[in-house]
Structure formats: structure tokens, C-alpha cells
């Protein structure tokens, strides 16, 4: 699985951070940072993060 965030859509609502804190975080400048290749065991949390994003900026790709 590969995670992408469309940063042109992202408004830093941080719903992904709440859904999958192992993958998504806010840096010191409140900018979103994320692990583009999280462990497969985190797939359910990442899928929840994608569903929770109010602007649908979180995208999942198959490797």
C-alpha cells in the first residue's frame, strides 16, 4: 500500500491524524506529514483516515 495526500486539497483538518496517528502527524508548523509506505497492518487505520478526510485528500494506491 502506498499513501498519498493531495496537498492542494488538504486543509489540515487533521482527521487523518486522529484516525491513524501512526501514519499521519502535524509538524511544528502545523503542516501535515505522513508515512507514504506504512506497514500493511496499519491498512484499516489508513482506510479510516481516508474516509474521515472531509476534502478526500488522502489517497491509497496498491503497490
C-alpha positions in Angstrom: 0.0 0.0 0.0 1.1 3.5 -0.8 -0.4 6.6 0.8 -0.6 9.9 -1.0 -2.1 13.2 0.2 -3.2 15.7 -2.3 -1.7 18.8 -0.6 -3.6 21.1 -2.9 -6.8 19.7 -1.4 -5.6 19.3 2.2 -6.8 21.9 4.6 -5.1 20.4 7.6 -8.4 19.4 9.4 -6.2 16.6 10.9 -8.9 14.0 10.8 -6.4 11.6 9.4 -4.1 12.3 12.3 -6.8 11.2 14.7 -7.7 8.1 12.7 -4.2 6.9 12.0 -1.6 8.7 14.3 1.0 6.0 13.4 0.9 7.3 9.8 -0.1 10.9 9.9 1.1 13.8 12.1 1.3 17.6 12.2 4.8 19.0 12.3 5.9 22.0 14.4 4.4 24.4 11.7 1.1 22.5 11.8 1.8 21.1 8.3 0.7 17.5 7.6 3.5 14.9 7.4 2.9 11.2 6.7 4.5 7.9 6.1 3.9 7.1 2.4 4.6 3.4 2.9 3.1 2.3 6.2 3.1 -1.3 7.3 0.3 -3.5 6.0 -1.0 -4.0 9.5 -2.0 -0.3 9.5 -4.3 -0.6 6.5 -7.5 -0.5 8.5 -6.5 2.8 10.2 -5.3 4.3 6.9 -8.6 3.4 5.2 -10.4 5.1 8.1 -8.2 8.1 7.7 -9.1 8.3 4.0 -12.8 8.1 4.8 -12.5 10.7 7.6 -10.9 13.3 5.4 -13.5 16.0 4.8 -11.9 17.0 1.5 -11.0 13.5 0.4 -7.3 14.4 0.1 -6.0 11.1 1.5 -5.5 8.6 -1.4 -4.5 4.9 -1.3 -2.6 3.1 -4.1 -1.8 -0.6 -4.4 1.9 -1.3 -4.6 
